[in-house]
Amino acid sequence: MVKLRLKRCGRKQRAVYRIVAIDVRSRREGRDLRKVGFYDPIKNKTYLNVPAILYFLERGAQPTGTVYNILKKAEVFKELRPNETKFT
C-alpha cells in the first residue's frame, strides 16, 4: 500500500520536510516512489505538486494525519471530488 507522508530533511533544529509517496513498509528516510511536495514549518511555506498528489490519491494512496491536514488546508480534496464523479 502507498502512503503520502513526510520525509525529514534539513539540519539539526531546522527541519524541513518533503511530502513523498512511499510504500508503507519503508522507513521514514527510505526510498520513495515520487516526491510530490515540500513543507517548511519554520517559514510556514508549502509547495505541492497537485497533479501528482491527485494521481496517487485516485489510485488509493492514504495520506498520514499531518499530510492530510496540509492537503486539506491547500484545498486539494475539493479538486478530487469532481474527478471521482466522472469515474462512477
C-alpha positions in Angstrom: 0.0 0.0 0.0 1.2 3.5 -0.8 1.1 6.4 1.7 1.7 10.1 1.3 3.9 11.1 4.2 6.6 13.4 5.4 10.3 12.7 4.9 12.6 14.7 7.2 15.4 16.8 5.6 17.5 19.7 6.7 19.8 20.1 9.6 19.5 19.7 13.3 16.9 22.0 14.9 15.9 23.3 11.4 13.9 20.5 9.9 12.1 20.8 6.6 10.0 18.0 5.1 9.4 16.6 1.7 6.0 15.2 1.0 6.5 11.8 -0.7 4.6 8.9 -2.0 6.2 5.9 -0.3 5.5 2.2 0.4 4.1 1.6 3.8 6.8 -0.9 4.8 9.6 1.6 4.1 11.2 3.6 6.8 10.9 7.4 7.1 14.1 8.1 5.2 13.7 5.1 2.9 13.4 5.1 -0.9 10.3 7.0 -2.1 8.3 6.4 -5.2 8.0 10.1 -6.0 8.4 13.5 -4.4 5.1 15.3 -4.5 5.6 18.3 -2.3 7.6 20.3 0.2 6.8 21.7 3.7 8.8 24.1 5.8 7.2 24.5 9.2 9.6 27.3 10.3 8.9 29.6 7.4 5.4 28.2 7.1 5.8 27.6 3.4 4.3 24.7 1.4 4.8 23.6 -2.2 2.5 20.9 -3.6 2.6 19.2 -7.0 -1.2 18.9 -7.1 -1.5 16.7 -10.3 0.9 14.1 -8.8 -0.9 14.2 -5.5 -4.3 13.6 -7.2 -2.8 10.8 -9.2 -1.8 8.9 -6.1 -5.0 9.7 -4.2 -7.1 8.4 -7.1 -5.2 5.2 -7.0 -5.8 4.6 -3.3 -2.8 6.2 -1.6 -3.6 7.2 2.0 -2.2 10.4 3.5 -0.9 10.4 7.0 -2.6 12.7 9.5 -0.2 15.6 9.1 -0.1 15.4 5.3 -3.9 15.2 5.3 -4.1 18.5 7.3 -1.6 20.1 4.8 -3.7 19.0 1.8 -6.9 20.0 3.4 -5.6 23.5 4.1 -4.5 23.7 0.5 -8.0 22.6 -0.6 -6.6 19.7 -2.7 -9.6 17.4 -1.8 -12.0 19.9 -3.5 -10.3 19.1 -6.7 -10.5 15.4 -6.1 -14.3 15.3 -5.7 -15.4 16.3 -9.3 -13.0 13.7 -10.7 -14.5 10.9 -8.6 -18.0 11.6 -10.1 -16.7 11.1 -13.6 -15.4 7.6 -13.0 -18.5 6.3 -11.2 
